[in-house]
Structure formats: structure tokens, C-alpha cells
Amino acid sequence: PVGASKACSSCVRTADVKEACTQCDQFVCQNCSSLCSCCNTVICSLCSTLDYGDVGEQVLCNGCLIFQV
């Protein structure tokens, strides 16, 4: 239904329907989601990795992480 809300997969608070992880499709609220530093998509904590590379600390989704070798 329009205007329906889902529970965040991390903290179980209400998450907006449009706030879903692009990797696993789990719903995440703004507090538990991150943006991938590479492709700028919404990701949950399970699908994100902190990369401490040459450009400093970056959050990367699992899809972009495999290209950061």
C-alpha cells in the first residue's frame, strides 16, 4: 500500500519504503544506512565495508569493494 512503512533490519525502527539496501533489499532507516563512496547507493551495515585506502576512510558496498584491490 502507498505510504506503508517497514521496519529497519538493523534497529527495528520504522524505515521509509524507499530506504532499502541496494545490495540485499533489506529495509534500513537513515541512522543505519550508509552511502557507498564509490557508486553513491544506499547500503546497510551488513553490505558495507570500511576501506582505509590512500584517500582515507571510505564506505564501500560489496559490489564496489571487489574492484578496490
Jmol script that loads the backbone (N, CA, C; Angstrom):
load data "model"
ATOM      1  N   PRO A   1       0.811  -1.213   0.000  1.00  0.00           N
ATOM      2  CA  PRO A   1       0.000   0.000   0.000  1.00  0.00           C
ATOM      3  C   PRO A   1       0.850   1.270   0.000  1.00  0.00           C
ATOM      4  N   VAL A   2       0.315   2.305  -0.558  1.00  0.00           N
ATOM      5  CA  VAL A   2       1.019   3.577  -0.605  1.00  0.00           C
ATOM      6  C   VAL A   2       1.129   4.143   0.798  1.00  0.00           C
ATOM      7  N   GLY A   3       2.312   4.664   1.144  1.00  0.00           N
ATOM      8  CA  GLY A   3       2.525   5.239   2.458  1.00  0.00           C
ATOM      9  C   GLY A   3       2.832   4.206   3.532  1.00  0.00           C
ATOM     10  N   ALA A   4       2.968   2.953   3.157  1.00  0.00           N
ATOM     11  CA  ALA A   4       3.280   1.916   4.136  1.00  0.00           C
ATOM     12  C   ALA A   4       4.729   2.065   4.579  1.00  0.00           C
ATOM     13  N   SER A   5       5.021   1.608   5.786  1.00  0.00           N
ATOM     14  CA  SER A   5       6.396   1.662   6.268  1.00  0.00           C
ATOM     15  C   SER A   5       6.829   0.271   6.687  1.00  0.00           C
ATOM     16  N   LYS A   6       8.112   0.060   6.689  1.00  0.00           N
ATOM     17  CA  LYS A   6       8.694  -1.216   7.052  1.00  0.00           C
ATOM     18  C   LYS A   6       9.635  -0.996   8.225  1.00  0.00           C
ATOM     19  N   ALA A   7       9.998  -2.077   8.880  1.00  0.00           N
ATOM     20  CA  ALA A   7      10.934  -1.985   9.992  1.00  0.00           C
ATOM     21  C   ALA A   7      12.365  -2.088   9.475  1.00  0.00           C
ATOM     22  N   CYS A   8      13.243  -1.301  10.054  1.00  0.00           N
ATOM     23  CA  CYS A   8      14.659  -1.346   9.726  1.00  0.00           C
ATOM     24  C   CYS A   8      15.217  -2.711  10.110  1.00  0.00           C
ATOM     25  N   SER A   9      16.017  -3.291   9.251  1.00  0.00           N
ATOM     26  CA  SER A   9      16.560  -4.625   9.514  1.00  0.00           C
ATOM     27  C   SER A   9      17.622  -4.605  10.617  1.00  0.00           C
ATOM     28  N   SER A  10      18.161  -3.430  10.929  1.00  0.00           N
ATOM     29  CA  SER A  10      19.192  -3.338  11.966  1.00  0.00           C
ATOM     30  C   SER A  10      18.630  -2.984  13.338  1.00  0.00           C
ATOM     31  N   CYS A  11      17.875  -1.890  13.409  1.00  0.00           N
ATOM     32  CA  CYS A  11      17.424  -1.409  14.718  1.00  0.00           C
ATOM     33  C   CYS A  11      15.928  -1.583  14.936  1.00  0.00           C
ATOM     34  N   VAL A  12      15.198  -2.076  13.965  1.00  0.00           N
ATOM     35  CA  VAL A  12      13.766  -2.358  14.000  1.00  0.00           C
ATOM     36  C   VAL A  12      12.913  -1.094  14.150  1.00  0.00           C
ATOM     37  N   ARG A  13      13.517   0.081  13.969  1.00  0.00           N
ATOM     38  CA  ARG A  13      12.717   1.301  13.915  1.00  0.00           C
ATOM     39  C   ARG A  13      12.029   1.356  12.553  1.00  0.00           C
ATOM     40  N   THR A  14      11.087   2.258  12.422  1.00  0.00           N
ATOM     41  CA  THR A  14      10.386   2.391  11.157  1.00  0.00           C
ATOM     42  C   THR A  14      11.309   2.983  10.100  1.00  0.00           C
ATOM     43  N   ALA A  15      11.349   2.335   8.953  1.00  0.00           N
ATOM     44  CA  ALA A  15      12.137   2.825   7.823  1.00  0.00           C
ATOM     45  C   ALA A  15      11.190   3.172   6.683  1.00  0.00           C
ATOM     46  N   ASP A  16      11.538   4.199   5.939  1.00  0.00           N
ATOM     47  CA  ASP A  16      10.747   4.588   4.778  1.00  0.00           C
ATOM     48  C   ASP A  16      10.859   3.477   3.726  1.00  0.00           C
ATOM     49  N   VAL A  17       9.787   3.242   2.996  1.00  0.00           N
ATOM     50  CA  VAL A  17       9.768   2.172   1.998  1.00  0.00           C
ATOM     51  C   VAL A  17      10.871   2.357   0.953  1.00  0.00           C
ATOM     52  N   LYS A  18      11.195   3.605   0.632  1.00  0.00           N
ATOM     53  CA  LYS A  18      12.222   3.845  -0.385  1.00  0.00           C
ATOM     54  C   LYS A  18      13.643   3.661   0.159  1.00  0.00           C
ATOM     55  N   GLU A  19      13.778   3.441   1.472  1.00  0.00           N
ATOM     56  CA  GLU A  19      15.091   3.247   2.076  1.00  0.00           C
ATOM     57  C   GLU A  19      15.417   1.765   2.183  1.00  0.00           C
ATOM     58  N   ALA A  20      15.823   1.186   1.080  1.00  0.00           N
ATOM     59  CA  ALA A  20      16.196  -0.225   1.063  1.00  0.00           C
ATOM     60  C   ALA A  20      17.626  -0.349   0.575  1.00  0.00           C
ATOM     61  N   CYS A  21      18.353  -1.296   1.136  1.00  0.00           N
ATOM     62  CA  CYS A  21      19.732  -1.547   0.722  1.00  0.00           C
ATOM     63  C   CYS A  21      19.740  -2.011  -0.727  1.00  0.00           C
ATOM     64  N   THR A  22      20.590  -1.418  -1.527  1.00  0.00           N
ATOM     65  CA  THR A  22      20.649  -1.788  -2.942  1.00  0.00           C
ATOM     66  C   THR A  22      21.349  -3.128  -3.152  1.00  0.00           C
ATOM     67  N   GLN A  23      22.009  -3.641  -2.130  1.00  0.00           N
ATOM     68  CA  GLN A  23      22.706  -4.921  -2.247  1.00  0.00           C
ATOM     69  C   GLN A  23      21.805  -6.095  -1.850  1.00  0.00           C
ATOM     70  N   CYS A  24      21.111  -5.978  -0.706  1.00  0.00           N
ATOM     71  CA  CYS A  24      20.344  -7.127  -0.201  1.00  0.00           C
ATOM     72  C   CYS A  24      18.841  -6.858  -0.114  1.00  0.00           C
ATOM     73  N   ASP A  25      18.408  -5.631  -0.438  1.00  0.00           N
ATOM     74  CA  ASP A  25      16.993  -5.239  -0.427  1.00  0.00           C
ATOM     75  C   ASP A  25      16.356  -5.221   0.959  1.00  0.00           C
ATOM     76  N   GLN A  26      17.157  -5.284   2.022  1.00  0.00           N
ATOM     77  CA  GLN A  26      16.624  -5.133   3.385  1.00  0.00           C
ATOM     78  C   GLN A  26      16.295  -3.663   3.606  1.00  0.00           C
ATOM     79  N   PHE A  27      15.239  -3.401   4.375  1.00  0.00           N
ATOM     80  CA  PHE A  27      14.892  -2.022   4.690  1.00  0.00           C
ATOM     81  C   PHE A  27      15.807  -1.510   5.796  1.00  0.00           C
ATOM     82  N   VAL A  28      16.320  -0.285   5.631  1.00  0.00           N
ATOM     83  CA  VAL A  28      17.176   0.334   6.638  1.00  0.00           C
ATOM     84  C   VAL A  28      16.750   1.778   6.841  1.00  0.00           C
ATOM     85  N   CYS A  29      16.782   2.224   8.097  1.00  0.00           N
ATOM     86  CA  CYS A  29      16.456   3.620   8.378  1.00  0.00           C
ATOM     87  C   CYS A  29      17.689   4.479   8.081  1.00  0.00           C
ATOM     88  N   GLN A  30      17.521   5.794   8.132  1.00  0.00           N
ATOM     89  CA  GLN A  30      18.635   6.699   7.808  1.00  0.00           C
ATOM     90  C   GLN A  30      19.794   6.540   8.788  1.00  0.00           C
ATOM     91  N   ASN A  31      19.496   6.204  10.053  1.00  0.00           N
ATOM     92  CA  ASN A  31      20.555   6.058  11.048  1.00  0.00           C
ATOM     93  C   ASN A  31      21.429   4.834  10.783  1.00  0.00           C
ATOM     94  N   CYS A  32      20.869   3.795  10.196  1.00  0.00           N
ATOM     95  CA  CYS A  32      21.600   2.538   9.993  1.00  0.00           C
ATOM     96  C   CYS A  32      22.133   2.367   8.579  1.00  0.00           C
ATOM     97  N   SER A  33      21.769   3.258   7.681  1.00  0.00           N
ATOM     98  CA  SER A  33      22.220   3.121   6.294  1.00  0.00           C
ATOM     99  C   SER A  33      23.454   3.983   6.047  1.00  0.00           C
ATOM    100  N   SER A  34      24.154   3.654   5.000  1.00  0.00           N
ATOM    101  CA  SER A  34      25.311   4.424   4.552  1.00  0.00           C
ATOM    102  C   SER A  34      25.206   4.613   3.052  1.00  0.00           C
ATOM    103  N   LEU A  35      25.989   5.529   2.538  1.00  0.00           N
ATOM    104  CA  LEU A  35      26.091   5.701   1.093  1.00  0.00           C
ATOM    105  C   LEU A  35      27.456   5.200   0.664  1.00  0.00           C
ATOM    106  N   CYS A  36      27.473   4.396  -0.374  1.00  0.00           N
ATOM    107  CA  CYS A  36      28.739   3.902  -0.906  1.00  0.00           C
ATOM    108  C   CYS A  36      29.537   5.090  -1.456  1.00  0.00           C
ATOM    109  N   SER A  37      30.801   5.183  -1.067  1.00  0.00           N
ATOM    110  CA  SER A  37      31.658   6.284  -1.525  1.00  0.00           C
ATOM    111  C   SER A  37      31.958   6.200  -3.012  1.00  0.00           C
ATOM    112  N   CYS A  38      31.783   5.035  -3.584  1.00  0.00           N
ATOM    113  CA  CYS A  38      32.114   4.836  -4.993  1.00  0.00           C
ATOM    114  C   CYS A  38      30.898   5.053  -5.906  1.00  0.00           C
ATOM    115  N   CYS A  39      29.808   4.297  -5.663  1.00  0.00           N
ATOM    116  CA  CYS A  39      28.650   4.376  -6.572  1.00  0.00           C
ATOM    117  C   CYS A  39      27.487   5.182  -5.988  1.00  0.00           C
ATOM    118  N   ASN A  40      27.621   5.638  -4.713  1.00  0.00           N
ATOM    119  CA  ASN A  40      26.647   6.529  -4.082  1.00  0.00           C
ATOM    120  C   ASN A  40      25.266   5.907  -3.906  1.00  0.00           C
ATOM    121  N   THR A  41      25.196   4.596  -3.673  1.00  0.00           N
ATOM    122  CA  THR A  41      23.921   3.932  -3.433  1.00  0.00           C
ATOM    123  C   THR A  41      23.753   3.644  -1.948  1.00  0.00           C
ATOM    124  N   VAL A  42      22.512   3.459  -1.510  1.00  0.00           N
ATOM    125  CA  VAL A  42      22.204   3.182  -0.108  1.00  0.00           C
ATOM    126  C   VAL A  42      22.552   1.730   0.217  1.00  0.00           C
ATOM    127  N   ILE A  43      23.275   1.542   1.320  1.00  0.00           N
ATOM    128  CA  ILE A  43      23.655   0.193   1.745  1.00  0.00           C
ATOM    129  C   ILE A  43      23.479   0.050   3.247  1.00  0.00           C
ATOM    130  N   CYS A  44      23.194  -1.174   3.685  1.00  0.00           N
ATOM    131  CA  CYS A  44      23.064  -1.446   5.119  1.00  0.00           C
ATOM    132  C   CYS A  44      24.438  -1.804   5.689  1.00  0.00           C
ATOM    133  N   SER A  45      24.517  -1.950   6.998  1.00  0.00           N
ATOM    134  CA  SER A  45      25.805  -2.217   7.640  1.00  0.00           C
ATOM    135  C   SER A  45      26.371  -3.578   7.246  1.00  0.00           C
ATOM    136  N   LEU A  46      25.511  -4.554   6.944  1.00  0.00           N
ATOM    137  CA  LEU A  46      25.993  -5.876   6.566  1.00  0.00           C
ATOM    138  C   LEU A  46      26.607  -5.892   5.166  1.00  0.00           C
ATOM    139  N   CYS A  47      26.163  -4.979   4.317  1.00  0.00           N
ATOM    140  CA  CYS A  47      26.639  -4.950   2.928  1.00  0.00           C
ATOM    141  C   CYS A  47      27.680  -3.866   2.700  1.00  0.00           C
ATOM    142  N   SER A  48      28.171  -3.243   3.771  1.00  0.00           N
ATOM    143  CA  SER A  48      29.167  -2.192   3.620  1.00  0.00           C
ATOM    144  C   SER A  48      30.460  -2.589   4.311  1.00  0.00           C
ATOM    145  N   THR A  49      31.550  -2.066   3.790  1.00  0.00           N
ATOM    146  CA  THR A  49      32.876  -2.322   4.344  1.00  0.00           C
ATOM    147  C   THR A  49      33.627  -1.003   4.418  1.00  0.00           C
ATOM    148  N   LEU A  50      34.303  -0.763   5.543  1.00  0.00           N
ATOM    149  CA  LEU A  50      35.159   0.415   5.656  1.00  0.00           C
ATOM    150  C   LEU A  50      36.484   0.105   4.988  1.00  0.00           C
ATOM    151  N   ASP A  51      36.882   0.968   4.061  1.00  0.00           N
ATOM    152  CA  ASP A  51      38.141   0.794   3.355  1.00  0.00           C
ATOM    153  C   ASP A  51      39.085   1.909   3.776  1.00  0.00           C
ATOM    154  N   TYR A  52      40.219   1.536   4.329  1.00  0.00           N
ATOM    155  CA  TYR A  52      41.211   2.518   4.757  1.00  0.00           C
ATOM    156  C   TYR A  52      42.314   2.596   3.720  1.00  0.00           C
ATOM    157  N   GLY A  53      42.003   3.199   2.592  1.00  0.00           N
ATOM    158  CA  GLY A  53      42.943   3.255   1.473  1.00  0.00           C
ATOM    159  C   GLY A  53      43.735   4.549   1.450  1.00  0.00           C
ATOM    160  N   ASP A  54      44.293   4.841   0.265  1.00  0.00           N
ATOM    161  CA  ASP A  54      45.128   6.020   0.079  1.00  0.00           C
ATOM    162  C   ASP A  54      44.362   7.324   0.249  1.00  0.00           C
ATOM    163  N   VAL A  55      43.065   7.293  -0.040  1.00  0.00           N
ATOM    164  CA  VAL A  55      42.271   8.520   0.027  1.00  0.00           C
ATOM    165  C   VAL A  55      41.566   8.677   1.367  1.00  0.00           C
ATOM    166  N   GLY A  56      41.939   7.873   2.349  1.00  0.00           N
ATOM    167  CA  GLY A  56      41.307   7.961   3.663  1.00  0.00           C
ATOM    168  C   GLY A  56      40.215   6.920   3.815  1.00  0.00           C
ATOM    169  N   GLU A  57      39.427   7.082   4.863  1.00  0.00           N
ATOM    170  CA  GLU A  57      38.376   6.112   5.178  1.00  0.00           C
ATOM    171  C   GLU A  57      37.193   6.279   4.228  1.00  0.00           C
ATOM    172  N   GLN A  58      36.789   5.186   3.593  1.00  0.00           N
ATOM    173  CA  GLN A  58      35.646   5.188   2.683  1.00  0.00           C
ATOM    174  C   GLN A  58      34.715   4.042   3.050  1.00  0.00           C
ATOM    175  N   VAL A  59      33.425   4.258   2.845  1.00  0.00           N
ATOM    176  CA  VAL A  59      32.454   3.180   2.986  1.00  0.00           C
ATOM    177  C   VAL A  59      32.165   2.662   1.586  1.00  0.00           C
ATOM    178  N   LEU A  60      32.337   1.356   1.394  1.00  0.00           N
ATOM    179  CA  LEU A  60      32.126   0.769   0.075  1.00  0.00           C
ATOM    180  C   LEU A  60      31.106  -0.347   0.156  1.00  0.00           C
ATOM    181  N   CYS A  61      30.235  -0.451  -0.849  1.00  0.00           N
ATOM    182  CA  CYS A  61      29.310  -1.567  -0.924  1.00  0.00           C
ATOM    183  C   CYS A  61      30.093  -2.800  -1.389  1.00  0.00           C
ATOM    184  N   ASN A  62      29.533  -3.956  -1.192  1.00  0.00           N
ATOM    185  CA  ASN A  62      30.202  -5.207  -1.576  1.00  0.00           C
ATOM    186  C   ASN A  62      30.490  -5.253  -3.072  1.00  0.00           C
ATOM    187  N   GLY A  63      29.624  -4.633  -3.876  1.00  0.00           N
ATOM    188  CA  GLY A  63      29.833  -4.607  -5.330  1.00  0.00           C
ATOM    189  C   GLY A  63      31.062  -3.815  -5.718  1.00  0.00           C
ATOM    190  N   CYS A  64      31.259  -2.656  -5.091  1.00  0.00           N
ATOM    191  CA  CYS A  64      32.425  -1.805  -5.414  1.00  0.00           C
ATOM    192  C   CYS A  64      33.684  -2.307  -4.720  1.00  0.00           C
ATOM    193  N   LEU A  65      33.551  -2.994  -3.605  1.00  0.00           N
ATOM    194  CA  LEU A  65      34.697  -3.473  -2.844  1.00  0.00           C
ATOM    195  C   LEU A  65      35.580  -4.414  -3.665  1.00  0.00           C
ATOM    196  N   ILE A  66      34.968  -5.235  -4.504  1.00  0.00           N
ATOM    197  CA  ILE A  66      35.755  -6.205  -5.285  1.00  0.00           C
ATOM    198  C   ILE A  66      36.643  -5.523  -6.329  1.00  0.00           C
ATOM    199  N   PHE A  67      36.350  -4.262  -6.650  1.00  0.00           N
ATOM    200  CA  PHE A  67      37.176  -3.539  -7.619  1.00  0.00           C
ATOM    201  C   PHE A  67      38.290  -2.752  -6.944  1.00  0.00           C
ATOM    202  N   GLN A  68      38.296  -2.705  -5.607  1.00  0.00           N
ATOM    203  CA  GLN A  68      39.279  -1.936  -4.853  1.00  0.00           C
ATOM    204  C   GLN A  68      40.429  -2.828  -4.392  1.00  0.00           C
ATOM    205  N   VAL A  69      41.093  -3.495  -5.301  1.00  0.00           N
ATOM    206  CA  VAL A  69      42.163  -4.409  -4.912  1.00  0.00           C
ATOM    207  C   VAL A  69      43.515  -3.761  -5.054  1.00  0.00           C
TER     208      VAL A  69
END
end "model"
wireframe off; spacefill off
backbone 0.3
color backbone group
